């Protein structure tokens, strides 16, 4: 396996704590710190990992699954998109209810994934009030403030500095091509749309560019290599960016489209160069105007359109001033949306892993008690919930014993007389996703048992036989000094609460919610 891998690449990706900060994953060395004659001295494949001994004495351990992963990109090019035409939405454009977007991480992930895949998504039922578009943007990222402010009103203005602020028809275009960097996302929230006309349209610019490449590759090549001066001027602003209409990544894949006839300033060049550009420009513009490419729809009050501003072109039909039409818009960026989506996917994967733990290993015996491990933890979570505990304590009660499965020593080792320190192991494992408000009660719940046995003699008398046994293995009741030190810790009270639910959660055949019941609560606490 390693014969096909670059030694420097492999060493540069060593995941050990000497090479990467375990808290944030950032590298702790420079590439120049590695020896010039770096080589693999020895290697072995053990337990699903590749273990490497390096010529400088360093040791690395890589999961085999990581080594087998395919190269991936940033999701910004045509390779990661679904290129579409209007007929692909013949059944109507999907609209996600705003309350679902807010409350359900899976729904929010679906909305953001649609923006990444198709270039747009529509939320419906967004409250019809001023500035609400900013709240929509803040569900996945940050508002990009421009010369138009943090938001802008799309309505007829008496002295417009942009045709968008008139009632005129506007052909397919991207916004702000004169800006560097260009805002990569735009949001438009409909507050009122009672005018005759004023319907919206979207064109997949990547699809249009792909058609140009297929039909006239020489024109496509011209538009990818000709820098176009995009300019915007008003009383207080002067902006310019020189960019091609179609921008490619280093592998030749379409990555961005900038297209706005209102903002193209004067190109300079030879007559032959200008003739070639205008022939290509006209051909591309004609493709964007093909009826089959434009998806037409009408925004109703409460609809909020989110779209990729460096892929999709948006348009508007003219409207009569026989009724008010008012949209509020703002800009944001794809990197924040991609970040939020990645975190949502990461959290979902983590919750899937926890769910599998409850359904798999958790279905086994719980250390000599009359319940399984999963039943025990679900009962503890349910008891905390019934007591009206804060969400973080419900989570801690539910997850307090995961360390029995995730450490070098298993719960079985504890029952055989060897302390597996499962509270520390569980807290460290959970810290990948949860903050100390969840992990510290987990970390301290064994210490809380020792504490309660020291300060409440009747508590010790109520311990089950198995729990009394593990108490001895875990160090027995605390001394008076240890108990005082424990009680002074900031998280001691929460740990004691978790411990009491832990001890009560051993009732055979008790009816409790399943893991899916707690999933939204856990999702809301994950970081």
Secondary structure, DSSP 8 states (H G I E B T S, - for coil): -GGGS-HHHHHHT--STTTB-TTT--B-S-GGGS-TT--EEEEEEETTEEEEEETTS-EEEEEHHHHT------S-SGGGS----GGGGTT---EEEHHHHHH-HHHHHHHHHHHHHHSEEEEE----STTHHHHHHTTTS--B-BTTBSSEEES--TT-SSGGGSSS-EEEE-S-TTSSS---EEEEEEEEE-SSB--EEEEEHHHHHHHHHHH-HHHHHHHHH--EEEEEEETTEEEEEEE-SEEE-TTS-EEEE---TTTB----S-HHHHHHHHHHHHHHHHHHT-TTTEEEE---TT-EEEEETTTEEEEE--B-TTS-EEEEEEEE-HHHHHHHHHHHHHHHHHHHHHHHHHHTGGGSB-TTSSSBHHHHHHHHHHHHHHTT--HHHHHHHHHTTTHHHHSSS-HHHHHTT----HHHHHHHHHTTT--HHHHHHHHHHHHHHHHHHHH-HHHHHT--HHHHHHHHHTT-S--HHHHHHHHTSTTHHHHHHHHHHHHH---TT-----HHHHHHHHHHH--
